Amino acid sequence: FSEETTRQIDLEVQRIIKDAEQRAIDLLTQYRQQMDQLVQALLESEDLVREQIEQILGPRPFLPSKETDSPAEPVSEAG
């Protein structure tokens, strides 16, 4: 690669990392209450089963549905 190409790659990598960091911060901020509830539940019992986690966080969009054993519908960005 030329120096300019290397510089552009470095800038793009930095942008991707910065965007990912901001996305993580946004998600943690958005779901802070659920995370606090999850922490409290873990402090109380140390072990949680999926049903307990789903009570706190809601159904997971990426797990198979119990009724149909097929993937759940994707959840929109809004939740």
N, C-alpha and C positions, 0 to 999 in steps of 0.2 A: 504494500500500500504506500501511497505517497504520504507525505507529512500532512497535507490538507485532508486527505481521506481519513487518516488516523485521527486527526483533530475532530472531524465531523462525527466519526464513530464515537469518540470519547464524549462529545457533547450530547449525542443522542442517548448513550448509556446513562449519563448523568441525569438527563431529563426523565428517562424511564424510571430510574431509581427514585428520583424526587417525586414523580407522580404516584408511584407505588407507596411511598412513605406517606404522602398526603392522603391517599385512599385508605390506608390502614388507620391513620389518625381519625379520619372522618367516620369510619365504621366503628371504631372504639368509642368515639364520642356519641354517635347515634345510638349505639346499643349498650351504653354504659349501665343503665338500670338492669338490664338482663345479665350483664357480666357481673355486676355486684351481687345479684341474686344467686347466680351460679357459684360465685366464690363463697357466699354464705352457706349454701347447701353443701359444698365440698368441705368447708371447715367443720360443719356439723357431723357429716357422716364419712368423709374421705372417699367413699365409693358411691357412684351414682350409676343407675342403669339408664338405658336409652329413654324409657318412659319418663323418668324423673327429669332428665335433661330437656325433653320435649315439653314438659310442663312449664319449664322456665323459658326456654327459647322459642317454643312453638315447633310445629312439625318441620322436619328437614326436607327441603325440596329435592335433595339428591338421593334419598333413600327410597327403596321400593315401597309402594303402598301395601299395607297389610292385607287389605281386602282383595286387591287384584294382582298383587305380586308384580306389578309393573312400575316403571319409574314414575314418580310424582311429577305433576306439572311444574315447570319452572316458576319461581317467584319473581315478580317484578322488582325493580330497584327500590320501589317504595315499600316493599315488605311483603 
